[in-house]
Amino acid sequence: MTNCIELKGLVKQYKTFTLGPVDLKVPGGSIMGLIGENGAGKTTLIKSMLGITRPTAGAVSLLGTAPDRAKADIGIVLDDCFFSEYLRVRDVESVLSRVFKTWDKGLYRDYLDKFGLAGSKNIRELSRGMRMKLSLAAALAHRPKLLLLDEATAGLDPVVRDEILDEFLAFVSDDDHAILISSHITSDLEKVADYIAYLHQGRLLLCDEKDRLLESYGRLVCTREDLELVDRGYIVAVRRSQYSTEALIRRKGDFRRAYPRLTVEPVTLDELMVFIVKGEQA
């Protein structure tokens, strides 16, 4: 299986913030979910991959070639609609059909109908959620092979988000297609992502198969006395309050065998992030 995205030592340096180095691979036929708190570097990573902002160091390969050579096969949705507010929804087609030779007029109009977007509407009249729908319709209508999505489901109601997630799954049913999507809605990523990459303060802390991550880590709720007896090699981070003690545990299966009387619960992506960012590091 070929990789649709390959990053090697990608660095973007500003005066007060440094992203990277980031090494990342996204195989064809898969969805990579990019998570991290605000300011972690998710948008910077996507813009650096596209060349919107020039990387300080490192190499980027998209669809097996340089980003500028692959741009006709890439669909992009950034965290805000980049179309002029003075255009109408139907005008987007006349603009982008000149840019993309593979533009599919029927497919674009199908997406407008599916997303409830009237062609006569001015973009400035659209809510944030409706603008995101428009950006998605435009990104998909030229039949790209790679989607780079920055908070693409933000502002959408649960029903529409579910429909869009189905579209994403259908998109990657072909091994020549892949998606990188950053999102604060980690429940969406738990539904569709094959891989998870976790950025924190510009550093890539975790990058692995989603199922392996969720299977490997667990949440231990116990007394302080019980925690003192646990081998520190299992403990990633600890959160303490007046009434309880919780720990993020690695190698959950081994831990359960070593400490059968202690209960380890499944962990969500949200909990994983909160433990690593706010917990006491072991």
Protein Blocks (a to p, Z undefined) as FASTA:
>chain_A
ZZfbdcehiacddfkbcedjddddddehiacddeddehilmmmmmmmmnomaccfbdcdd
eehiafklmmmmpccddfbdfbdfkbcfklmmmmmmmmpmkbcfklmmmmmmmnopafkb
cfklpcfklmmmmmmmmmmmnopabdcdehklgoiafklmmmmmmmmmmmmmpmkbccdd
ddfblmlmmmmmmbdcddeehiafbgcdfklmmmmpccddddfklmmmpcfklpmbdcdd
fkbccdddehkllmmmmmmmbccddddfklmmmmmmmmccZZ
